[in-house]
């Protein structure tokens, strides 16, 4: 702990534990939903990031690696597996032909739509988790 750090209180630990618990519950439920749809959680995350990238309908491997917090070579393997399932397709970059764009296929978009819809109740529940006891105090201290 650095010299400038405050000592955390029991309430700080409770807030953090409660947040992590809610987040983990959401992730576990998401994993179950993905498997029931026949996808791995990582495949769903890739589809979600491609579909949800701001301002465009595709992503590069580098962007996916950043958004998935994964190594680029692992993302290449993930894209290859998704491509074999007919969920994504690679295209030569429009502005830079050395770049590869990863696009959702119609099947990939359909899978993404279905899974994202199934996640909506879980997202609403997680949103309630962000209204943590003492959360406002924490925001006030930061201001």
N, C-alpha and C positions, 0 to 999 in steps of 0.2 A: 504494500500500500504506500502511495506516495505521501510526502509530508503535507501536501495541500488537500488530501482527500479527507472527507468527513467520515466519521465512523457510522456505518449503517445501523439503523435501528431495527427492532423486531418488525415494525410495520413495513419497513423497506423489504425485508426478507419475505414477509407475507404477501406483499404486492407482487414481487417477482415470482414467487412460488405459484401464486394463483394464476398469473399470466401464463407461465410456462405450462401449467396443468391444462388450462383452457386451450392453448395452442397445440399441445400434444394430443388432447382429445380430438381436436379438429383434424389433425394430421392422420391419426389412426383411423378415424371414420372415413377420411378421404381415401386412404389406402384400401379400405374395404370396398368402397364404391367403385374404385378403379378395377379391382380384381373381379368384381361381379360383372363388370362390362367387358372383361377380357383383355384389359390393358394393365401394364405395370404402372405404378404411381409415377415413375420417371417418364414413361411415354406420355402420360397425361400432362405432366408438367411441361414437357417439350411442346406438345400441341397448344397448351394454354399460352406459353410464352410466344410462340409463333403467331397465334391469333390475337394476342394482346399487346404486341409490340407497338409502341406509340407511333402514329403517323404513317404506317404502311402495313401491308398484309403478308409480310415475309420477314425472315431474320437470317443473318449470317451465322455461321458456326461460332464465330467470336462473340457475337451478341448473345447467342444461346448459352455459351459457356459462362459468360458473366451473369446472366439472369438465373441460370441454374446453379451458379457457384460451383462449377465443375471444370475439369481440365479439357481443353479443346479436343485432344485425341479421344477422350471418352465420349464427347458430344458427337464426334464424327461416327463413332460406333453406334450411338443411340439413333442418329439420323439414318444410318444404314438399316438398322432394325425397323424403324418406323417406315422407311421407304419400302422394305420388303413386305410389310403389312398393307401397303397401299394407302398410308396415312399422310405421307408427305412426298414431295418431289423436289429434286434439285434442279435449279436453272442457272444458266450463266448470268452473271451480273449485268444489269442494264447499263449502268454508268461506268463500271469497271469490269471488263470481261475476265479479269483474273479472279474476281470474287464469285463465290457461289451463294445464290439465294436459296433458302429453304422455304418452300411454300406448302400450305395445307392442300391436300386434294379434296375433292367433294366428300369422299369417305372420311377423311381426317376431320373436316369441318363438322360433319354429321356426328362423329364420335365426340368431338369437343363440345358441341351443342348439348348433347345428351348428358355428358358428365358434368358440365358446368351447371346445367339445370338441376341435376341431382344434388349439387353442392350448395344450392341457394339456402335451404333451411339451416345447414351447418354454418354458413356465413352469417346468417342472422343471429344464430346462437353465439358465434364468436364475437360479433359486434357488441352483444350485451356484455361479454367478458371484458371489453375495453372500458366499460363503466365500472371500474374497480373501486372498492372502498379505498378512500384516501388518494385516488387518482388526481382529483382536483387540487389537493394540497401539493402534490408533486409538480403539477403544471404551474401552480402559483410560485413555488420555490424557484423554478427555472426562469420565470419571468423577471 
